[in-house]
Amino acid sequence: MKIESLLVQGISAHNNPYGAIVPPIFLASTYIQPAIGEEQDFAYSRGGNPTRNQVEDLLGQLEEAQYSYAFASGMAATSSVFQLLKHGDKVLLNNNIYGGTFRYLDQLFESRGLEYQLVEDFNHLSEEHFDLTVKMIFIETPSNPLLEVTDIKRISELAHQHGAVVAVDNTFMTAYLQKPLALGADIVTYSATKYLSGHADLIAGAVLTNDQAIGERLKVIQNTLGNILSPFDSYSLIRGIKTLAVRMDRQIENTHKLIVFLQSQAISVNFAGAHSKEEAAIQSSQATGIGAVISFELPEEYDLSVFVQQLKMFPLAVSLGGVESLICHPASMTHESYSQDLREKIGISDRLLRVAVGIENSEDLVADVAQALKQAKGEI
Ligand SMILES: *Cc1c(COP(=O)(O)O)cnc(C)c1O
């Protein structure tokens, strides 16, 4: 089956005793053991739950991954991946990453004896960045909020030559647009809160891999930390995933129209592949679309607060990937865990706005931005 079909039919109705067309929600925390010393499929819901198993199986099929784990949040997924590291290990990351991932590095790495380095341009990562302590490369592509694109294949080859594993946070693209494992990465992480769920009504994460040692270790980590996705949220996530392809198609279409409009107003837009010909070529070789997050610096002639306040169809809110469009101000909202100095250094200015484009009518979206720009310029 192609991915559009897998999204809908990856979970067979024959997987449950009654042929229910959607998977049942198993809420039980514990299960009867047939007799002392006898094995059972399910014993205690932290270790395994039939509804969670279904979403894990579905995510595994989408990503073509043998090992798949659903977590309570994207951060639970990311932190479980960092649990694979040992005292003295170092991680290289791109310099604009999800704010929560940065907070983990900034607040928890030191006490765990771990080190990290933010690399300015991952596409120019070279031998010099590696020493014996570098054990993991963590890539977010496109990055948040500047939408910089990293070449997953090249980095994976380089990392493997130096005995490091590559983890890719694929939240912005999803398996519908980009499959990091097929490009050579070892681990994929998700905030399933975003596009996979698609409706801004649950918090979830996932980690996938085809590496047996890593897969088995992650199972132990998930069961030990207990940062599992609940049965109810597992069900909701399955429901959301079914419409991923149609949502994403519309969101990308709307995104292209907004980009054209903003550019026509002499506003320079960050989107996956916008930064250079090189990044555009990487994006089109490793993904089948640009996704639906863009960012831009509002030029000085516009009043930033007025612009945001006057938008009717873009509520000011963090997060992305839902059916509704949203706007956010990274410097004060998603990336407040970065110091002002670091933000300035990597280009997250106080005038930067990030837009997550929804599935609404594109003419309505463009008209809304147009009127808000006029108001922000004092023209109406
Ligand atoms: C939201 C997000 C996360 C964190 O996910 P939560 O579900 O909020 O814990 C991680 N990475 C990226 C790229 C995100 O957008």
The ligand as an ORCA input file, in Angstrom:
! r2SCAN-3c Opt
* xyz 0 1
  C       6.346     20.635     19.540
  C       7.656     20.085     19.148
  C       8.363     19.222     19.998
  C       7.876     18.876     21.396
  O       6.688     18.150     21.358
  P       5.580     18.158     22.525
  O       4.564     17.217     21.982
  O       5.112     19.569     22.656
  O       6.237     17.688     23.760
  C       9.556     18.694     19.557
  N      10.055     19.006     18.329
  C       9.406     19.840     17.500
  C      10.010     20.145     16.171
  C       8.197     20.407     17.864
  O       7.568     21.246     17.035
*
